[in-house]
Amino acid sequence: MIRSELVQQLCTDFPDLTQREVEGVVSSIFDSITEQLAKGGRVELRGFGAFSTRQRDGRVGRNPRTGESVSVDAKRVPYFKPGKEMRERLNLKEVTAE
């Protein structure tokens, strides 16, 4: 599902809200999560999962076109850990599909 599909689904689920209002809410949520992660924080959505960041050390990589060695700086990357409820629901689907 992409962002526009999420907005459409929410518009269908909440017909009292306009598409512009739903887009504003979705943008606000995503912006809040991004801001918190940029501060080095953690965002936990009960029943869904937790967003956090992890540190990656610098390393030597390769340019795929030329094969030349390239220095890759250390950086923080986003990390998502699904919650227990989500894992259970995903595994429940696999069991019923068999």
C-alpha positions as CSV (number, residue, x, y, z in Angstrom):
1,M,0.0,0.0,0.0
2,I,1.3,3.4,-0.9
3,R,0.5,6.7,0.8
4,S,-2.3,7.7,-1.7
5,E,-3.9,4.3,-1.2
6,L,-3.8,4.8,2.6
7,V,-5.4,8.2,2.2
8,Q,-8.1,6.7,0.0
9,Q,-8.8,3.8,2.5
10,L,-9.1,6.3,5.3
11,C,-11.4,8.5,3.3
12,T,-13.6,5.4,2.7
13,D,-13.5,4.4,6.4
14,F,-14.2,8.0,7.6
15,P,-16.6,9.6,5.1
16,D,-17.2,12.6,7.4
17,L,-13.6,13.8,6.7
18,T,-12.5,15.4,3.5
19,Q,-9.6,14.0,1.5
20,R,-7.6,17.1,2.3
21,E,-8.2,16.6,6.1
22,V,-7.1,12.9,5.8
23,E,-4.0,13.9,3.9
24,G,-3.2,16.4,6.6
25,V,-3.6,13.8,9.3
26,V,-1.4,11.2,7.5
27,S,1.3,13.8,6.8
28,S,1.2,15.0,10.4
29,I,1.7,11.4,11.7
30,F,4.5,10.7,9.3
31,D,6.2,14.0,10.1
32,S,5.9,13.4,13.9
33,I,7.5,9.9,13.5
34,T,10.3,11.3,11.4
35,E,11.0,14.2,13.8
36,Q,11.2,11.9,16.8
37,L,13.6,9.5,15.0
38,A,15.7,12.4,13.8
39,K,16.1,13.4,17.5
40,G,17.3,9.9,18.3
41,G,14.1,8.9,19.9
42,R,11.8,5.9,19.5
43,V,8.2,5.7,18.4
44,E,6.0,2.8,19.7
45,L,2.6,2.1,18.3
46,R,1.0,-0.5,20.6
47,G,-0.2,-3.5,18.6
48,F,1.6,-2.4,15.5
49,G,5.3,-2.0,16.3
50,A,8.2,0.3,17.2
51,F,10.3,2.6,15.1
52,S,13.9,3.4,16.2
53,T,17.2,4.1,14.6
54,R,20.4,2.0,14.5
55,Q,24.0,3.2,14.0
56,R,25.9,1.8,11.0
57,D,29.6,2.0,11.1
58,G,31.6,3.5,8.2
59,R,32.9,0.9,5.7
60,V,34.5,0.5,2.3
61,G,31.9,-0.2,-0.4
62,R,32.1,-0.7,-4.1
63,N,30.7,1.4,-7.0
64,P,28.6,-1.2,-8.9
65,R,29.3,0.4,-12.3
66,T,33.1,0.7,-12.0
67,G,34.0,-1.7,-9.2
68,E,36.0,1.2,-7.6
69,S,36.3,1.2,-3.8
70,V,34.3,4.0,-2.2
71,S,34.3,5.1,1.4
72,V,30.8,5.0,3.0
73,D,30.4,7.2,6.0
74,A,28.9,6.1,9.3
75,K,25.2,6.8,9.5
76,R,21.9,6.2,11.4
77,V,19.3,4.1,9.6
78,P,15.6,3.6,10.5
79,Y,14.6,0.3,12.0
80,F,11.2,-1.2,12.5
81,K,10.3,-4.0,15.0
82,P,6.8,-5.4,14.5
83,G,4.7,-5.7,17.7
84,K,3.5,-9.0,19.1
85,E,-0.1,-8.5,17.9
86,M,1.1,-7.8,14.3
87,R,3.3,-10.9,14.3
88,E,0.4,-13.0,15.5
89,R,-2.0,-11.7,12.9
90,L,0.5,-12.3,10.1
91,N,1.1,-15.8,11.2
92,L,-2.6,-16.5,11.7
93,K,-3.1,-15.6,8.0
94,E,-0.4,-18.1,6.9
95,V,-2.0,-20.9,8.9
96,T,-5.5,-20.3,7.5
97,A,-4.1,-20.0,4.0
98,E,-2.6,-23.5,4.1
